[in-house]
């Protein structure tokens, strides 16, 4: 039974082991960890899934996320090998630290490894961002989130639709609609992001006169034909583009001999990966964002910036139904058409009121 945005209540102290490993998880944990540590005991484990400082350390520095108590340094490799190595490392850690609960976020290899380790050790598992579904089993992330949800004792949902997805699947855990913890962070940093115009001067762009683009998913950058289609789509864009390059994407472009072609496009601003604060400033001043990231789709919605998603499916379906997000896959003509669309004047608060983290902490107390 889903509880609709219940208010935080006092609860017993619990010992929580939190597993994180990539950019979106660092942002989400930054919303929760401080409040969690004020009432409970938390041990933060960084798997090392994102091991590049530009994708990892910067988020700890900027958002005040506590230093991890343990770092596993498990980066690289296939999804299967990486998950297996994480699982092997987490098993003795859970035995040593004996937490009352394991907390995981989202849909990455780190999420699944943490979930499997907790379930096999018969430790209560809480999943933040439970119930999100793209209904595309070809996405590794979809498999990760479905499996994690069916192992979870506590399913912390961002929206009513997520809770309905879980009810339809007859999950055995407790479903609780808490809102989205990324809203908490976005609301906390929105004023500073909008006031930051220095970032525009640094990149040589004008407010509202450019688009932000991100691309990193294996389905888009590991397949040479789709990578070429991505470059063709970018070349067709008629506005300046700010493109923070994920290390994986940069490597694939270089391997395919496409990096020079991209770098010499008129109006192209290639950058290293950006921290949350700088990226948020660029996003909120852009005319639109093009992305294959689930998290960036949501960040764009929260910032009131139209989104063009370089995928054929999305787990953030509410952003599409409200008219703020358009799915185009890697179709250049569809992307150009989507950029001309005017978003709806209505942008409802789909994912809560900025108090999701407090509700998560309250719900975790029930696991003690």
C-alpha positions in Angstrom: 0.0 0.0 0.0 1.5 3.3 -1.0 1.7 6.1 1.5 1.2 9.5 -0.2 4.0 12.0 0.9 3.7 11.1 4.6 5.3 13.7 6.9 8.6 12.7 8.7 8.2 11.2 12.1 10.6 10.4 14.9 12.0 6.9 14.8 14.5 4.4 16.3 18.2 4.7 15.5 19.3 2.3 12.8 22.7 1.5 11.3 22.5 2.0 7.5 25.1 1.1 4.9 24.7 3.2 1.8 26.1 2.1 -1.5 26.9 4.7 -4.2 29.1 4.7 -7.3 28.2 7.4 -9.9 27.2 11.0 -10.4 23.4 10.8 -9.9 23.9 8.7 -6.8 26.3 11.2 -5.3 23.7 14.0 -5.8 20.9 11.9 -4.3 23.0 10.8 -1.3 24.0 14.5 -0.8 20.3 15.2 -0.1 19.9 12.3 2.3 23.2 11.6 4.1 23.3 14.7 6.3 19.8 14.2 7.6 20.4 10.5 8.0 23.5 11.0 10.1 21.7 13.5 12.3 19.3 10.7 13.4 21.0 7.4 12.6 24.4 5.9 11.9 25.4 5.8 8.3 28.4 4.1 6.6 29.0 5.3 3.1 30.5 2.9 0.6 31.8 4.2 -2.8 32.1 1.3 -5.2 34.3 3.3 -7.6 31.9 2.8 -10.6 32.7 6.4 -11.5 36.4 6.6 -10.6 37.3 9.7 -12.6 37.6 12.7 -10.2 35.5 14.8 -12.6 32.7 12.4 -12.2 33.3 11.6 -8.5 35.3 13.7 -6.1 33.9 17.0 -7.4 30.4 16.0 -6.1 31.7 15.3 -2.6 33.4 18.6 -2.6 30.5 20.7 -4.0 27.5 19.1 -2.3 28.9 18.4 1.1 28.5 14.6 0.8 30.5 13.0 3.6 33.7 11.2 2.7 33.0 7.5 2.1 34.0 5.2 5.0 35.0 2.6 2.4 36.1 2.9 -1.2 36.1 -0.3 -3.3 37.8 1.1 -6.4 35.9 -1.2 -8.7 35.7 0.7 -12.1 35.7 -0.5 -15.7 34.8 -3.8 -17.2 31.5 -5.2 -18.5 28.3 -4.8 -16.6 28.5 -8.5 -15.6 32.1 -8.4 -14.4 31.8 -5.1 -12.6 28.6 -6.2 -10.8 30.3 -9.5 -9.8 33.4 -7.8 -8.5 31.3 -5.3 -6.5 29.2 -8.2 -5.1 32.3 -10.1 -4.0 33.7 -7.0 -2.3 30.4 -6.1 -0.5 29.7 -9.6 0.9 32.5 -9.5 3.5 31.9 -5.8 4.2 28.3 -6.5 5.2 29.5 -9.3 7.5 32.1 -7.0 9.1 29.9 -4.0 9.6 26.6 -5.7 10.3 24.2 -2.9 9.3 20.5 -3.0 10.1 19.7 -1.9 6.5 21.4 -1.3 3.1 20.4 1.8 1.2 20.8 2.0 -2.6 19.9 4.6 -5.2 18.7 4.4 -8.8 19.6 1.8 -11.3 23.3 1.3 -11.8 25.6 -1.7 -11.3 26.3 -0.4 -7.9 22.6 -0.5 -7.1 22.2 -4.1 -8.2 25.3 -5.3 -6.4 24.3 -3.6 -3.2 20.8 -5.1 -3.5 22.0 -8.6 -4.1 24.5 -8.4 -1.3 21.9 -7.3 1.1 19.3 -9.8 0.0 21.7 -12.7 0.2 22.8 -11.6 3.7 19.2 -11.3 4.7 19.6 -7.6 5.6 16.7 -5.1 5.0 17.1 -3.3 1.7 15.8 0.2 1.0 15.7 1.5 -2.6 15.4 5.2 -3.4 13.8 6.0 -6.7 12.0 2.7 -6.7 9.3 1.9 -9.3 10.8 3.8 -12.3 10.2 1.9 -15.5 11.1 2.5 -19.2 9.7 -0.9 -20.0 12.7 -1.5 -22.2 14.5 -4.7 -21.0 17.3 -4.0 -23.5 18.5 -1.3 -21.1 20.8 -2.7 -18.4 19.4 0.0 -16.1 15.9 -1.4 -16.5 17.0 -4.8 -15.4 18.9 -3.3 -12.4 15.9 -1.4 -11.1 13.4 -4.2 -11.6 15.6 -6.7 -9.8 16.4 -4.3 -7.0 12.7 -3.5 -6.5 11.8 -7.1 -6.1 14.5 -7.6 -3.5 13.7 -4.5 -1.5 12.0 -4.3 1.9 11.3 -0.6 1.5 10.5 1.0 -1.8 10.9 4.8 -1.7 9.1 6.3 -4.8 9.5 9.6 -6.5 6.0 9.7 -7.8 2.5 8.2 -7.8 3.2 6.5 -11.1 6.2 4.8 -9.8 4.1 3.4 -6.9 1.5 2.2 -9.3 4.2 0.4 -11.4 5.3 -1.5 -8.2 1.8 -2.4 -7.2 1.2 -3.8 -10.7 4.2 -6.0 -10.2 3.1 -7.2 -6.8 6.4 -6.4 -5.1 6.6 -7.7 -1.5 8.1 -4.7 0.1 6.5 -1.6 1.6 5.8 1.1 -1.0 6.2 4.7 0.2 5.8 7.8 -2.0 8.4 10.3 -0.6 9.1 12.5 -3.6 12.4 12.8 -5.4 15.5 13.6 -3.4 17.0 15.3 -6.5 14.3 17.9 -6.1 15.7 18.7 -2.6 19.1 19.4 -4.1 17.7 21.3 -7.1 15.7 23.6 -4.9 18.7 24.2 -2.6 20.9 25.2 -5.5 18.5 26.8 -8.0 19.0 30.4 -6.9 22.8 30.2 -7.2 22.6 28.4 -10.5 20.4 31.1 -12.0 22.6 33.9 -10.7 25.7 32.3 -12.2 26.3 34.1 -15.5 30.0 34.0 -15.2 29.9 30.5 -16.5 28.4 31.8 -19.8 31.3 34.2 -20.3 33.8 31.4 -19.6 32.3 29.3 -22.3 31.7 32.2 -24.7 27.9 31.7 -25.0 24.8 33.9 -24.5 21.9 33.3 -22.1 19.3 31.3 -24.0 21.4 31.2 -27.1 22.8 27.6 -26.9 21.8 24.0 -26.1 23.5 21.7 -23.6 24.1 18.1 -24.8 25.2 15.0 -22.9 25.6 11.5 -24.2 27.2 8.5 -22.5 24.9 5.4 -22.6 26.4 2.3 -24.0 23.6 1.9 -26.5 24.5 5.2 -28.1 28.3 5.4 -27.9 29.5 1.8 -27.9 27.8 0.9 -31.2 29.8 2.5 -34.1 26.8 3.0 -36.3 24.8 4.7 -33.5 27.9 6.8 -32.5 28.1 8.0 -36.1 24.4 8.8 -36.0 24.9 10.8 -32.8 27.6 12.9 -34.5 25.4 13.4 -37.5 22.6 14.6 -35.3 24.9 17.0 -33.4 26.3 18.4 -36.7 22.7 19.1 -37.8 22.0 21.4 -34.8 21.6 25.0 -35.7 22.5 26.5 -32.3 25.8 26.6 -30.3 26.3 23.4 -28.3 27.9 22.9 -25.0 28.9 19.3 -24.7 30.6 18.0 -21.5 32.3 14.8 -22.6 32.0 11.8 -20.4 35.3 9.9 -20.5 33.6 6.9 -22.1 32.2 9.0 -24.9 35.5 10.8 -25.5 37.3 7.4 -25.8 34.7 6.0 -28.2 34.8 9.1 -30.4 38.6 8.9 -30.6 38.6 5.2 -31.3 36.1 5.7 -34.2 38.1 8.7 -35.6 35.1 11.0 -35.0 36.5 13.3 -32.3 38.2 15.7 -34.7 35.0 16.0 -36.8 33.0 16.9 -33.7 35.6 19.3 -32.3 35.7 21.3 -35.5 32.0 21.8 -35.8 30.9 25.5 -35.8 29.5 26.6 -32.5 30.8 23.4 -30.7 32.0 23.9 -27.1 33.5 20.6 -25.9 34.4 20.5 -22.2 35.6 18.1 -19.6 32.9 16.6 -17.3 31.4 19.3 -15.1 30.5 19.4 -11.5 26.9 19.7 -10.4 26.9 23.5 -9.7 28.5 24.5 -13.1 26.4 22.0 -15.0 23.2 23.3 -13.3 24.1 26.9 -14.2 24.7 26.0 -17.9 21.5 24.0 -17.9 19.2 26.6 -16.5 20.5 29.3 -18.9 20.2 27.0 -22.0 17.3 27.1 -24.6 17.1 23.3 -24.4 19.0 20.2 -23.4 19.6 17.1 -25.5 20.6 14.0 -23.5 20.5 10.2 -23.1 20.7 10.5 -19.3 17.7 9.8 -17.1 19.0 12.1 -14.4 19.5 15.0 -16.8 16.0 14.6 -18.2 14.7 15.2 -14.7 17.1 18.0 -14.0 15.9 19.8 -17.1 12.3 19.5 -16.0 13.1 20.8 -12.6 14.9 23.8 -14.2 12.1 24.5 -16.6 14.2 23.8 -19.7 12.8 21.8 -22.6 14.4 18.4 -23.1 15.1 16.3 -26.2 15.9 12.8 -25.2 18.3 10.8 -27.4 16.5 7.5 -26.6 13.3 5.8 -27.8 12.1 5.1 -24.2 12.4 6.8 -20.8 11.7 6.0 -17.2 10.7 9.6 -16.6 7.5 9.3 -18.6 5.7 12.1 -16.7 8.1 14.6 -18.3 7.0 13.5 -21.7 3.2 13.5 -21.0 3.5 17.1 -19.6 5.1 18.2 -22.9 8.5 19.1 -21.5 10.4 16.1 -22.9 10.4 14.6 -26.4 11.9 11.2 -27.3 13.7 11.3 -30.7 16.3 8.5 -30.4 19.1 9.5 -32.8 16.9 10.9 -35.5 18.4 14.3 -36.5 15.2 15.5 -38.2 13.1 14.6 -35.2 15.6 16.4 -32.9 15.4 19.6 -34.9 11.6 19.5 -35.0 11.5 18.9 -31.2 13.7 21.9 -30.6 11.1 24.1 -32.3 8.3 22.9 -30.0 7.1 25.2 -27.3 6.7 23.5 -23.9 3.4 23.5 -22.0 2.8 26.6 -19.9 2.0 24.1 -17.1 4.9 22.5 -15.3 3.4 20.7 -12.3 5.5 19.6 -9.3 5.7 15.9 -10.4 8.3 14.8 -8.0 7.5 16.4 -4.6 8.1 19.5 -2.6 11.8 19.3 -1.7 11.3 17.3 1.6 11.9 13.9 0.1 15.1 13.3 2.0 13.4 13.8 5.4 10.7 11.4 4.4 13.3 8.8 3.4 15.1 9.1 6.7 11.8 8.8 8.6 10.9 5.6 6.6 14.3 4.1 7.2 13.7 4.4 10.9 11.0 1.8 10.6 13.6 -0.8 9.6 15.4 -0.6 12.9 
